[in-house]
Amino acid sequence: MNMTMQLPSAEAVKAEILEKYPAKVAKKRSKSMVVNDPGAIPQVQANVRTVPGIITQRGCCYAGCKGVVLGPTRDIVNITHGPIGCGFYSWLTRRNQTNPGDVGPNGENFMMYCFSTDMQDENIVFGGANKLRAAIQEAYDIFHPKAIAVFATCPVGLIGDDIHAVTREMKEKFGDCNVFAFSCEGYKGVSQSAGHHIANNQIFKHVIGRGHTRPEGKYVMNLLGEYNIGGDAFELERLLNKCGITLNATFSGNSSIVAFENAHMADLNVVMCHRSINYVADMIEKKYGIPWFKVNFIGAEATAKSLRKIAQYFGDKDLIERVEKVIAEECETVKAAADEIRPRTEGKLAMLFVGGSRAHHYQDLFRELGMKTMAAGYEFAHRDDYEGRRVLPTIQADADSRNIEELHVEPDPSEYQPRKTDAEMQVLSNEGYEFNDYNGMMTEMEKGTLVVDDISHYEMEKLIETYHPNVFCAGIKEKYCVQKMGVPLKQLHSYDYGGPYAGFRGAVNFYHDIDRMVNAKVWKLVHPPWKDDPQITAEYETA
Ligand code: CFM
């Protein structure tokens, strides 16, 4: 059945949405809303400033650095340097889980704490460096952690506290604690994406390469861009272990600083979330010679494909066989669940507007349920996440992107060691391996579907009114407005209270949750107040 034929055309909907905007805004937004053609991927405007006044889903640079990339590491004391309002948000609000093992009385899991320098007016006027120094000392005296990280909030950049000088000084003073800082002021860059890049740079400079312990195991790899929301990383570790593959570090779900320090001892990096961690993957390859490729563990088919890719990379016959056995075994439950649920979900519509990678990955799960993704987009991804990395050379740097440091990385004189010879790499690429690559979301979306970057609240409402999707995927900011429109919203950041959704067992969990959501009768009974009492409307005075 070609569902596109029966749905309103994406071009018409786009035109209708743009009509409401003032001319200048319409011109700008039209470049971020494109009708997809997987055969001739159109250009999408992405990673540009949101028009002031538009309600965006985006977060800030500090959120991307402290909250997203560093937050999930349990044994770093993460101190927010700033007023306590920002400190509140340094309390992890994502559902990252961690397994500290048997921590005992001296155990190291600081994720449930919220460390802030609590800057006051006086510190803003006369400088906050002394307060920061005291906070680092206090954290060291109480916890004796292996590492302390400092994160700048907006006022720190405005008044010019030299957080890097302070952390250098304290690191020298302690001798047994790695102290480093992130200039990730909220205003840097146009979204949290800038914070990812800053986090990647500093982890690479201050942490990766400091250790020299390779974990036991024949096949050792790192999993990059997996943050253990709802236990995803636990599930993937179970699966990889079952296959006989050793996971050294996950960046950064369920992670510890020691694993980061040893990241360069692995033989392969695989990348889940390309947006947040591609910089580290590239830099490790350049400095240490570890190749990386993109994987996706969201969706049963994608999981099987990714596992096979990893096994083929290591190239051991026993491993390849074991992986096939694991896939066959795990897929039995997946198939049973899909066979039962798919008749109830087939032909239904989904829309996904989230982050910088999940709006792409989760389309695989919907495909497995026979559901169509009519519209999708990221909040803060770049053109390469939409169109594929082949467009990288054509992306123009602007004032905002130039703000973020690009590290110049050279092969390490003693530790650079290519894991495969050129000939071996050639064989793998003949077999279809795309190293250092990502094809983006649009190659996998149907023709005539709508791709919208940094969607506004108004655009979201219009899409829902026009297409009446059976499920809308976004976050907490959108959840209740959308549900009042009679459409269930699945949070793809926190998973609501669900998960894990990664791997085979995760797929089964997702099938069940979506089945319950799209087939509940309750949505038809929703009667929002504005149905009886419409909002006041106004028009611009033109005379
Ligand atoms: Fe990567 Fe993420 Fe995402 Fe992201 Fe995020 Fe997230 Fe996300 Mo929320 S790192 S880009 S900044 S997969 S917190 S775990 S869910 S927006 S799609």
Boltz pocket constraint, residues with backbone or C-beta under 6 A from the ligand:
constraints:
  - pocket:
      binder: B
      contacts: [[A, 64], [A, 68], [A, 94], [A, 192], [A, 225], [A, 227], [A, 229], [A, 273], [A, 274], [A, 275], [A, 276], [A, 354], [A, 355], [A, 356], [A, 357], [A, 358], [A, 359], [A, 492], [A, 493], [A, 494]]
      max_distance: 6.0
